[in-house]
């Protein structure tokens, strides 16, 4: 009798555990199905270079400030920065000696620009350019969703 009672409780426990696992694994939202980041409209000029599908925000030679606001995520931070000038390419993480603790995902500054991610906004300030054309890409994230802002800064050395 004790064995029958034990088996009945064991069977009941197994059934409840199985149903709990099945219920917990059921989800309305598929993993990785994050909504694309949506940004408030801006009036900044953009250009698409011939042979490229990427559009760039145009930064004047004298520099400038760009501010973007995310409409559907309230907390964004920076993922990466990519820089290109005169055929050379480097990333922001190249400056950090592979030490994660030195990274600041909400502020980045160097001799080209100052970038701040705070709340739902991304602010990029470019300094004047006294050399070759500069291309900057700033990657932002809100978790498992990413977006990229691409900029090109004119050069006083470039003439057509």
N, C-alpha and C positions, 0 to 999 in steps of 0.2 A: 504494500500500500504506500509506503514511504517512497519507493522508487517510482511508482506511477504518479504520485503527486509531484516529485522532483522533475520527472520528464514533462509533465503538463506545464509547470512553471518555466522550465528550460525552453520548451517550444514557444510559449507565450513571449518570453524574453527575446528569443531569436526573431520572432515575427515582428515585434515592436522595433527592434534594432534595425532590421532590414527595411521596414517601412520608413523609419527615421532617415536612414541613409538615402533612400530613393527620393524622399521628399526634399531633403537638404540639397541634393544634386540637381533637382529640377529648378530651372531658372527661366524667367521671362526674357532676360537679357543675355545674349550670348557673350561669353568672355571675349574681350577685345573689340566689342562693338560700341566703342566710344563715339559720341557724336563729334563730327569735325568741328574744329575751333572756328567760331564765327567772330568777325571783327566789325566794329562800327566803321561806317564809310568815312573815308578821308578824301581830301582834295589834293593830295601829294601827286606829283607827276610821275608816271611810270613809262618805261620803254621796254620793248622786246628787241633784242639784238638779232640780226639776220643769222639764221642757222641755229637759233636757240629757242626753246619753248618757255624759258624762264623770264619773268618780267622783273625789272629792277626799279626801285625808287631812285629818282635822280637827285643827287646831292650836289649843290653848287660848289664851286672852287672854294668859296669863303666859308664853307661848312654850313651847318644848320641843325635844327632840332625836329625830330619826328616823334609823335606820341600816338600809340595805338591802344585801343580799349577792346578787350575780349567781351563779347556779349553773353556767352553761355558757360564760362568758367570763371569763378571768382578769385582763383589763386593760380597764378602762372609763375614759372621760373625758367631760367635759361638752361638750355641743354648743351649748346656748343656755339662757337663762333668760328667762321672760316674767313681767312683773309687772302687776298690775291693782289699782287702788284708786279708788273713787269715780268710775268711768267712764273713767278715764285708763289707757292701756296703754303700756308701754315694755319694751324688751328690754335685756339686759346689754350687747350690742354697741353700744347707743346711747352708752355711757360711754367708748368707746375711740377716738374720733376716727378711725375707720376704719384704725387702724394695727394690723395683725395681730400685730406683735411684742409689743404690750402685753397681749395676751390670755394668760391662764393657764387651761389646759384641765383642770387638776386642783384648782384652788382659786378660789373666788369669795367675796367678802365685801362686804356693804353694810350700811345701817342697818336692814334687815329680817332678814337671815339670813346665815349662814356655811355654805358648801357645800364639801365636800371629796370628791374621787373619788380613791381610792387602791387599787390592785390591783383586786379584784373588788367593793369596797364603795363605797357612796355614803352620806355622812353629812351631814345637814342639821340645823342648829341655828337655831331661830327665837328672836328676842328678843321681849320683851313688846310688845304692841300697845296704844298709847294713842290710836289714831285710828280711822279707818273700817275696815271689813272688808278684808282683804288676800287676794288670790289670787296664788299663785306656781306657775309651771310650770317644771320643770327637765328639760331634754332631755339624755339621755345616749347615748353611742354606744360601740361596740366595733369600729368600722371602717365597714362598709357596712350595719350594722344599728343601729336607733335605738329608743329607748323614752322615755316621758315620765312624770314623777311630778308630780301636781297636788296642791296644798295650798290650803286655805282657813283663814285665821286669824280667829277671832272678834274682835268689836269691843266695847269697853266702851260705845260710843255707840249701839249697835244694840239696840233693844227692840221686841218685837212687841206 
